[in-house]
């Protein structure tokens, strides 16, 4: 008579039985360690923790490379007080030499939105102020470069189809005839802001 093996797999156990026709002739359970790690938020898989750590490293690396690629263009067209050689110390690996972020005096001032190293250059409070100034006024090349760098630094993405708790609340408010504006929409309508940078700049002190 043919025998059949049945297996029930669990996260910390394996149940089994052997059946011959309609009769179970043997069975048992094997238990083993789950491999899960107990943390402050409960149990989690080591592979999940490694995957999340790897994702964070890749995100940081992607941001770094994004800034480097923009700086290459800004250097080429003289939109930043930085030389190609100074940028390569940070962007290119050379055996035996550490990769170091540029720390020349004018570049650090450029990062800090201080353009006093230029003729008639001024110091801005923050990059948002530069971006707001660009709406009505012409920027210097270095100011424009700094505004672009800030956009790359603060670049973000949210899936247009994503629905979180805040989105669900806004939809329900609209259905009930209440104000269901998002934080972005509220900021734009407040004080008739023309861009999100203007809204953030107006609330910067807060």
C-alpha positions as CSV (number, residue, x, y, z in Angstrom):
1,X,0.0,0.0,0.0
2,X,1.2,3.5,-0.8
3,X,2.0,5.7,2.1
4,X,1.4,9.5,2.1
5,X,3.4,12.1,4.1
6,X,1.7,15.2,5.4
7,X,3.7,18.2,6.7
8,X,2.5,21.3,8.5
9,X,5.2,24.0,8.5
10,X,5.1,26.7,11.2
11,X,7.5,29.5,12.2
12,X,8.9,27.4,15.1
13,X,7.6,23.9,14.5
14,X,7.1,21.2,11.9
15,X,4.2,18.8,12.3
16,X,4.1,15.6,10.3
17,X,2.2,12.4,9.9
18,X,2.3,9.3,7.7
19,X,-1.0,7.9,6.4
20,X,-1.7,4.6,4.8
21,X,-5.1,4.5,3.2
22,X,-7.4,6.1,5.8
23,X,-5.2,5.3,8.8
24,X,-2.5,7.5,10.3
25,X,0.3,5.1,11.2
26,X,2.8,7.6,12.6
27,X,3.0,11.3,13.5
28,X,5.0,13.8,15.5
29,X,6.1,17.4,15.9
30,X,9.6,18.9,15.7
31,X,10.2,22.2,17.4
32,X,13.1,24.6,16.8
33,X,14.2,28.1,17.5
34,X,12.3,30.7,15.4
35,X,15.5,32.7,14.8
36,X,13.5,35.9,15.8
37,X,15.1,38.6,17.9
38,X,13.1,40.3,20.7
39,X,13.4,44.0,20.5
40,X,11.6,47.0,22.0
41,X,8.8,46.6,19.4
42,X,8.4,42.9,19.8
43,X,9.9,40.1,17.7
44,X,11.5,40.7,14.4
45,X,13.5,38.7,11.8
46,X,17.3,39.2,11.6
47,X,16.9,39.3,7.8
48,X,14.4,42.1,8.1
49,X,16.7,44.1,10.3
50,X,19.6,43.6,7.9
51,X,17.4,44.5,5.0
52,X,16.3,47.7,6.6
53,X,19.8,48.7,7.5
54,X,20.9,48.0,4.0
55,X,18.1,50.1,2.6
56,X,19.1,53.0,4.9
57,X,22.7,52.7,3.7
58,X,21.7,52.7,0.1
59,X,19.4,55.8,0.6
60,X,22.3,57.7,2.2
61,X,24.6,56.6,-0.6
62,X,22.0,57.6,-3.3
63,X,21.7,61.1,-1.7
64,X,25.4,61.5,-1.7
65,X,25.8,60.5,-5.3
66,X,22.9,62.8,-6.3
67,X,24.7,65.7,-4.7
68,X,28.0,64.8,-6.3
69,X,26.5,64.5,-9.8
70,X,24.9,68.0,-9.4
71,X,28.1,69.5,-8.1
72,X,30.0,68.2,-11.1
73,X,27.6,70.3,-13.3
74,X,27.8,73.3,-11.0
75,X,31.6,73.2,-11.0
76,X,31.7,72.9,-14.8
77,X,29.5,76.0,-15.3
78,X,31.0,77.9,-12.3
79,X,27.8,78.0,-10.2
80,X,29.7,77.0,-7.1
81,X,33.1,78.1,-5.6
82,X,34.7,74.7,-6.0
83,X,37.3,73.3,-8.3
84,X,37.1,70.0,-10.1
85,X,40.1,68.7,-8.1
86,X,38.6,69.7,-4.7
87,X,35.3,67.8,-5.7
88,X,37.3,64.7,-6.7
89,X,38.8,64.4,-3.3
90,X,35.2,63.6,-2.1
91,X,33.7,62.0,-5.2
92,X,36.5,59.7,-6.3
93,X,38.2,56.9,-4.4
94,X,42.0,56.9,-4.4
95,X,43.9,54.1,-2.7
96,X,45.4,55.2,0.6
97,X,43.5,58.5,0.7
98,X,40.3,59.2,2.7
99,X,37.3,60.6,0.8
100,X,36.6,64.0,2.4
101,X,33.8,66.5,2.0
102,X,35.1,69.8,0.6
103,X,35.9,72.3,3.3
104,X,37.4,75.3,1.5
105,X,36.4,78.6,3.1
106,X,34.3,79.9,0.1
107,X,32.5,76.6,-0.4
108,X,31.5,76.4,3.3
109,X,30.2,79.9,3.0
110,X,28.3,78.9,-0.1
111,X,26.7,76.0,1.9
112,X,25.8,78.5,4.6
113,X,24.2,80.8,2.0
114,X,26.8,83.4,2.7
115,X,27.8,85.0,-0.6
116,X,29.8,87.9,0.9
117,X,32.9,86.5,-0.7
118,X,31.4,87.8,-4.0
119,X,31.4,91.4,-5.1
120,X,28.1,92.9,-3.8
121,X,27.3,89.4,-2.4
122,X,24.9,89.2,0.6
123,X,24.2,86.6,3.3
124,X,20.9,84.9,3.3
125,X,19.2,83.3,6.3
126,X,18.5,80.0,4.7
127,X,18.2,78.4,1.2
128,X,14.4,79.0,1.2
129,X,15.1,82.7,1.2
130,X,17.2,82.4,-1.9
131,X,14.4,80.4,-3.6
132,X,11.8,83.0,-2.7
133,X,14.1,85.8,-3.9
134,X,14.3,84.0,-7.3
135,X,10.6,84.4,-7.9
136,X,10.9,88.2,-8.4
137,X,14.6,88.8,-8.8
138,X,17.6,87.7,-10.8
139,X,20.0,85.5,-8.8
140,X,23.8,85.4,-9.1
141,X,25.2,82.2,-10.5
142,X,26.3,81.1,-7.1
143,X,22.9,81.8,-5.6
144,X,21.2,79.9,-8.3
145,X,23.6,77.0,-7.8
146,X,22.9,76.9,-4.1
147,X,19.1,76.9,-4.7
148,X,19.5,73.9,-7.1
149,X,21.7,72.1,-4.5
150,X,19.0,72.7,-1.8
151,X,16.4,71.1,-4.1
152,X,18.6,68.1,-4.5
153,X,19.3,67.9,-0.7
154,X,15.5,68.1,0.1
155,X,14.3,66.0,-2.8
156,X,11.5,63.6,-1.7
157,X,8.9,61.2,-3.1
158,X,5.6,59.9,-2.0
159,X,3.6,57.4,-4.1
160,X,0.7,59.3,-5.6
161,X,-1.5,56.2,-4.9
162,X,-0.4,55.9,-1.3
163,X,-3.0,56.3,1.4
164,X,-1.9,56.8,4.9
165,X,-4.1,57.7,8.0
166,X,-3.7,61.4,7.3
167,X,-4.9,61.0,3.7
168,X,-7.9,58.9,4.9
169,X,-8.8,61.6,7.4
170,X,-8.7,64.3,4.7
171,X,-10.9,62.3,2.4
172,X,-13.5,61.8,5.1
173,X,-13.5,65.5,5.9
174,X,-14.1,66.4,2.3
175,X,-17.0,63.8,2.1
176,X,-18.5,65.4,5.3
177,X,-18.2,68.9,3.8
178,X,-15.4,69.9,6.0
179,X,-11.9,71.4,5.1
180,X,-9.9,68.4,4.0
181,X,-6.8,70.2,2.8
182,X,-3.4,68.5,3.2
183,X,-0.6,70.2,5.1
184,X,0.9,71.2,1.7
185,X,-2.4,72.8,0.6
186,X,-2.9,74.6,3.9
187,X,0.6,76.1,3.7
188,X,0.1,77.2,0.1
189,X,-3.3,78.9,0.9
190,X,-1.9,80.6,4.0
191,X,-0.9,84.2,3.3
192,X,-1.3,83.5,-0.5
193,X,2.1,81.8,-0.7
194,X,3.2,81.2,-4.3
195,X,5.5,78.3,-3.7
196,X,6.1,75.8,-1.0
197,X,9.5,77.4,-0.5
198,X,7.8,80.7,0.2
199,X,5.5,79.1,2.7
200,X,8.4,77.3,4.5
201,X,10.4,80.5,4.5
202,X,7.6,82.5,6.1
203,X,7.3,79.9,8.9
204,X,11.0,79.3,9.2
205,X,11.4,81.1,12.5
206,X,8.7,78.8,14.0
